Amino acid sequence: MAYVIGVDVGGTFTDAVLDDDSGNLVAAKAPSTPPDYSQGVMDVLAVLAETVGEPLEQMLANTHHIAHGTTSSLNALVTGNVPPVGFLTTQGHRDSIFIMNVEGRYLGSSPDQLQNVLGQTKSHALIPKRHALEVVERLDRDGRTVVPLDERTVRAATKSLLGHGIRSIAVSLLWSFKNPAHEQRVRELIHELDPDVFVALSSEVSPRIREFSRNATTIMSAQIGPGLRSYLGTLEGRLKTSGLTGPLLVMQSNGGAIAAAEAPRTAISTVGSVLTGGVVGAVSLGRQLGHRNIISTDVGGTTFLVGLVVDGEPVRTSTTVINHHPINVPTLEVHAIGAGGGAIAWLDAGGNLRVGPHSAQSVPGPACYGTGGTEPTNTDANLVLGILPESGLLGGRKALDKRAAEEAIRTRIAEPLGLTTEDAAAAIYAIQNAQTGDLLRKTVVEAGHDPREFVLYAFGGAGPAYCASYAAEVGVREVVVPLGPVASAFSAYGLASSDIVLARELSDPGLMPLPDATVQAHFDELQAALATELDRQGLTYDRVEYVRSIDLRYTSQLAEVSVEVADGDDLTTVAENFERRYAELFGEGTGFSAAGIQAITFRVRATGTLPFDPQLPKLADAASPDPAEALHTTRKVCLDARHGYVDTPVYDYRKLRHGHVLTGPAVIEVPTTTVVVPPGTTGTVDHLGNLTITREPRS
């Protein structure tokens, strides 16, 4: 028996899914354990082993690999909880990281902030100036040496940084993406002085034109690299000691995994790993259900995440922003807000009810958890509204205290607003649905898509309680709640479904059409490097696929558009595809062909398909559409303050079968989540155990 395990570490819960080579899937959930998230991983693996009926050591010995999505990198950057980092750059260019170009005034800002011209300020620099030093060297735009590397200046700068206690150094030299030789020698010189210092090279982390964004990406990678190396080293050590013989893989922002030993070298690529598992899972389940346009939504304990799958492929982007600084790494495009089950309800200075973005997380947790939390959360509101069972979560293993939830809502929200506790809870539920609907609108509609052409997938511990409502906010007609053995651990299912995905890129600006030999040479160089990296992962692949693309722009414009270069495409076709895609993104007539088209960055993405593709097991057929045999109880549930509490049937998911049809209002209790089927909707159980919710057409 060979297992594959996916482990998704969230801010509140750690989820795991195990797939065996017989097509069986098992899921488990355990509280996350900040700041030592590795303990939560070991805890959920212990629950998983108990579920499959094996000792932990035996289960791990039978495991082919573990794919892990970590939140540690993202949390470290967002909170600023990173160690001091040194920065070495070419003489005369130290201030680029502080000037920030014009990007420092607009990246990551909302439209309201951008309109407030007088109130705009630059974000804080990533490092203090005393930690940014220069070395003597210079390459020209073609990568030719103009000034040789002065090794004495490298040693002097390194000694200065080490003297200030710096243990991680980012190196980003001018035009190094054209010729990495000077950066590579700088790393050798640093390690001659101290071999344990962590070093990030821009030529490896972000070999892309534009100095500020390349510098920022390299510095942020150096900020999280040591912590990631320590965390993964500790976790891998504990797993090996506990019996794991296969490799530990780490999810990357690009939607694929990489060996844990390789991840710290380009640490910044793991920043979005915990966000992408659900999107990868949506692609896998979409193949099984025949869905090619999917809105992937995940409501966990801390965040609400939205990603898109268009024509069977997740939407990707080449740049993202964290704390107003650019990150130049290929990533799946995932939007997030702080609106999870643990999102705290509060009153602002004007007395308006707000929900999130701050979360109670797993510690101290919602008030109803009885673990020290006193502030009201979405989870507390759902318990008061009757959506959640008073018997507790996780099949009763997580007790819930309704009185504590009522007290938190009454004292913090209801009394200040002059509401009853129940009406205040209903208001919290309504605001959660409205703000999640807003993010859906931004992600789908503002990207030029029609929500009616998409199926919405809803998962996470809290997602199924809200999905039908936030889908209705944007006009989505069909919602699929992935249930069966994965239920709220769907992101972990995505991790177990993931393959090895690596990407390499290089910038070489030139006016189209470029010589065919130049383009071919760039792609061949990148593909050869990726083939070597795939070998270093230590895995066997069913097949390897390479996808080539070029970032193009109209001459002198800033907006670059990535265009895939398929086999047999000539450069004229590539340019035509660019103009078509540009018009789709920015509107018909916005292009300017007379300016010419420039190729900026060449990119190759390699996918090593692993010999595992977890499939959801089929569910037995129901004798009739009537789900009476699965009826567990009836309780009063309030989904809308205007209608108050309504006697609502509550079904036990474990007794539902393929073909059962539920008419709203209804609640379905799953061991790891709760599904709400609102009035005016119908839920149908499919052959894989998923629940499809459709809204009745308006008369």
Beta strands, then each sheet from edge to edge (+ up, - down):
strand 1: 3-9
strand 2: 13-20
strand 3: 25-31
strand 4: 63-69
strand 5: 86-90
strand 6: 132-135
strand 7: 138-139
strand 8: 145-147
strand 9: 168-172
strand 10: 198-201
strand 11: 248-251
strand 12: 257-259
strand 13: 294-299
strand 14: 304-310
strand 15: 313-314
strand 16: 316-317
strand 17: 320-322
strand 18: 325-327
strand 19: 331-332
strand 20: 334-337
strand 21: 343-347
strand 22: 353-359
strand 23: 455-459
strand 24: 478-481
strand 25: 500-511
strand 26: 543-554
strand 27: 561-565
strand 28: 597-609
strand 29: 631-637
strand 30: 646-652
strand 31: 661-663
strand 32: 666-670
strand 33: 673-677
strand 34: 681-685
strand 35: 691-695
sheet 1: 3+ 2- 1+ 4+ 11+ 12-
sheet 2: 6+ 5+ 9+ 10+
sheet 3: 7+ 8-
sheet 4: 15+ 14- 13+ 23+ 24+ 35- 34+ 31-
sheet 5: 15+ 14- 20+
sheet 6: 16+ 19-
sheet 7: 17+ 18-
sheet 8: 21+ 22-
sheet 9: 25+ 28- 26+ 27-
sheet 10: 29+ 30- 32- 33+
end
